[in-house]
Amino acid sequence: MMISTIMVCRNAASTIAGSVESFLAQDHAEKELVVVDGASSDGTLDVLAKYSDPSIKVESGQDGGIYNAMNKGLERFQGAGFGFLNADDRYTGASVLSEIARALKTAEIVTGNLNFVSRHGARPVRVWPSETYYAGAFRRGWSPPHPTTYARRSVYERVGPFEPSFRIAGDYDWLLRALEIEGASHGTIDATLVDMALGGVSTASWRTPFQNAAEKLRSRRMRLGAPMVDVALFRGIFQKVAQMRPRQ
């Protein structure tokens, strides 16, 4: 099974090499990296040009925001399975894509554990463990870590692209549609798949958990007819605050 890793970036010259190299180190032979660059001006494309591996495909141009860029990646990937790796994140080991490919044979969407790190090579600040989806979970505050969630191509063909009007929670909205509405099957991988560097869009400040929770509520209201305030709103805030609090 070919696994496609989609990476969107803009002005990531200082971090993207480590992310690309963690992809190239994967022992899974059937893999591709689709890089969608948002017209970087800091040398990101120069870094990418150093890699001549045929499994890496790069496109650069202006985009309409992160989810518009991610949709460009969805239009271009060739694999039977796909997921996303941020340009400042890294796979935790060489067998990650192999584990994902095995898991996707028995479930349409799979999720592994996620490390939050202050810098690569440092002890994790916090771990976000994967939990198996159950019917109605989104209404109760369930939310999977998107950086360690991969899906079969057939799920994308049913669900379609990300909703580009979201700033932070478009990935949550996509998974809600896939699991809660389209009924895709879900499984977990009992391993930590990705080291996620703190400081990106989803972990930028202490205001982020509240912005994230508000966007997730908008998704539930759009897709599930949720009320103005629901239980998942508060659970989502508490979950995000806990993820950003340093481990003692």
Salt bridges, closest charged atoms under 4 A:
GLU32 OE1 - LYS57 NZ 3.12
GLU59 OE1 - ARG76 NE 2.22
GLU75 OE1 - ARG76 NH1 3.10
GLU108 OE2 - ARG158 NH1 3.00
ASP171 OD2 - HIS146 ND1 3.47
ASP173 OD2 - ARG177 NH1 3.29
ASP173 OD1 - ARG223 NE 2.88
ASP230 OD2 - ARG220 NE 2.73
